[in-house]
Each structure stands twice: as C-alpha cells, then as structure tokens.
Amino acid sequence: MLSDSDAPRNECEAVQRILRRIAASKSYYRGRALDGRIMDHEVLGRERKRRVAIGREGGERIVILRQISKRFGSVPDWAKQRLDGLSPSELEQVEPRLLDAPTLQALFG
C-alpha cells in the first residue's frame, strides 16, 4: 500500500509514474533479450543464426545485383531469376567473375 507521501497528487502524476515504470521495464528486458546468451540456446540460437544467415545472403544478392546493374546497365529478368536461384557458395563464385566477365551471359555461364 502507498503511504500518503507516495500517493500521486493527481491522475496525471499517476499516469506519468506508470509510464516511467513501463519505460524502465522495457529498457531492462530489452537489454536482457539481446545479449549473447540467446545465441547459445539450443533451439532459439539455432533459429536466430539461421535468420541472420538468410539476411546476410539476401544482402549479398542485393549488392551483387547493384554491381551488375552498374557494370552492365539494366538487369534483365532472366539474370535476376538466375541470381535468385544461386546457392550461397555459387554467389561467392559470381562475385570475382563480375570483375572480368565481358557479358551477363559470361558471368552466369
């Protein structure tokens, strides 16, 4: 129970106290959820690592697509589809060939 000195003087003060407590608890739990221990969890860590890898792979595709566009101009649909179908190891092989390939066909050939 609150003492008279702890009691809010009006509704506005009561709401402000509640909002401060919510903000403090969000900050506390946000720090706990994002620490490295989640990556060590058998199930959650594996899923998190998988999602990070998917995001990284998607980012690589975007960068390669931009580089292709810069080098060869507009990228035709067949080249975009071919790029989307590449595995992560195939993506790694495309990157260095991008520097020397004279045409898109040679890049994906």
C-alpha positions as CSV (number, residue, x, y, z in Angstrom):
1,M,0.0,0.0,0.0
2,L,1.2,3.5,-0.7
3,S,1.8,6.0,2.1
4,D,0.4,9.4,1.8
5,S,3.7,10.8,0.7
6,D,4.0,8.2,-2.1
7,A,0.4,8.6,-3.4
8,P,0.1,10.6,-6.6
9,R,-1.4,14.1,-6.2
10,N,-3.5,13.8,-9.3
11,E,-4.3,11.4,-12.2
12,C,-1.7,13.0,-14.5
13,E,1.1,12.3,-12.0
14,A,-0.2,8.7,-11.6
15,V,-0.1,8.2,-15.3
16,Q,3.4,9.6,-15.5
17,R,4.6,7.2,-12.8
18,I,3.1,4.3,-14.7
19,L,4.7,5.3,-18.0
20,R,8.1,5.8,-16.3
21,R,7.9,2.3,-14.8
22,I,6.9,0.8,-18.2
23,A,9.8,2.5,-19.9
24,A,12.2,1.3,-17.3
25,S,11.0,-2.3,-17.5
26,K,11.2,-2.2,-21.3
27,S,14.7,-1.0,-21.2
28,Y,15.6,-3.7,-18.6
29,Y,14.1,-6.5,-20.6
30,R,15.4,-5.3,-24.0
31,G,18.9,-5.5,-22.7
32,R,18.4,-9.0,-21.4
33,A,16.8,-10.3,-24.6
34,L,19.5,-9.0,-26.9
35,D,22.5,-10.2,-25.0
36,G,24.6,-13.0,-26.5
37,R,23.2,-15.8,-24.4
38,I,20.3,-16.3,-26.7
39,M,22.7,-17.4,-29.4
40,D,23.9,-20.2,-27.1
41,H,20.3,-21.6,-26.6
42,E,19.9,-24.9,-28.4
43,V,16.7,-24.0,-30.3
44,L,16.5,-20.2,-30.2
45,G,20.1,-19.8,-31.0
46,R,20.0,-22.1,-34.0
47,E,16.9,-20.3,-35.4
48,R,18.5,-16.9,-34.8
49,K,21.7,-17.9,-36.5
50,R,19.6,-19.3,-39.5
51,R,17.8,-16.0,-39.8
52,V,21.0,-14.0,-39.6
53,A,22.4,-16.1,-42.4
54,I,19.3,-15.6,-44.6
55,G,19.5,-11.9,-44.1
56,R,23.2,-11.9,-44.9
57,E,22.6,-13.9,-48.1
58,G,19.8,-11.6,-49.1
59,G,22.1,-8.6,-48.6
60,E,24.8,-10.2,-50.8
61,R,22.3,-10.8,-53.6
62,I,21.3,-7.1,-53.4
63,V,24.9,-5.9,-53.5
64,I,25.7,-8.2,-56.5
65,L,22.6,-7.0,-58.3
66,R,23.6,-3.4,-57.8
67,Q,27.1,-4.2,-59.1
68,I,25.7,-6.0,-62.2
69,S,23.5,-3.0,-62.8
70,K,26.4,-0.6,-62.5
71,R,28.6,-2.7,-64.8
72,F,26.1,-3.9,-67.5
73,G,23.2,-1.4,-67.2
74,S,19.6,-2.5,-66.6
75,V,19.4,-6.2,-65.5
76,P,17.1,-8.4,-67.5
77,D,14.6,-10.6,-65.7
78,W,16.4,-13.8,-66.7
79,A,19.5,-12.6,-64.9
80,K,17.6,-11.6,-61.8
81,Q,16.0,-15.1,-61.8
82,R,19.3,-16.7,-62.2
83,L,20.8,-14.7,-59.4
84,D,17.9,-15.6,-57.1
85,G,18.4,-19.3,-57.9
86,L,22.1,-19.3,-56.8
87,S,23.2,-21.1,-53.6
88,P,25.4,-19.2,-51.1
89,S,28.5,-20.9,-52.5
90,E,27.5,-20.1,-56.1
91,L,27.0,-16.4,-55.0
92,E,30.6,-16.4,-53.8
93,Q,31.8,-17.6,-57.2
94,V,29.9,-14.9,-59.1
95,E,31.5,-12.0,-57.1
96,P,35.0,-12.3,-58.5
97,R,33.8,-13.2,-62.0
98,L,31.8,-10.0,-62.0
99,L,35.1,-8.0,-62.4
100,D,36.2,-9.8,-65.5
101,A,33.1,-11.0,-67.3
102,P,32.6,-9.3,-70.6
103,T,28.8,-10.0,-70.7
104,L,26.0,-11.1,-68.4
105,Q,25.9,-14.5,-70.2
106,A,29.6,-15.0,-69.5
107,L,29.0,-14.0,-65.8
108,F,26.3,-16.7,-65.3
109,G,27.8,-19.2,-67.8
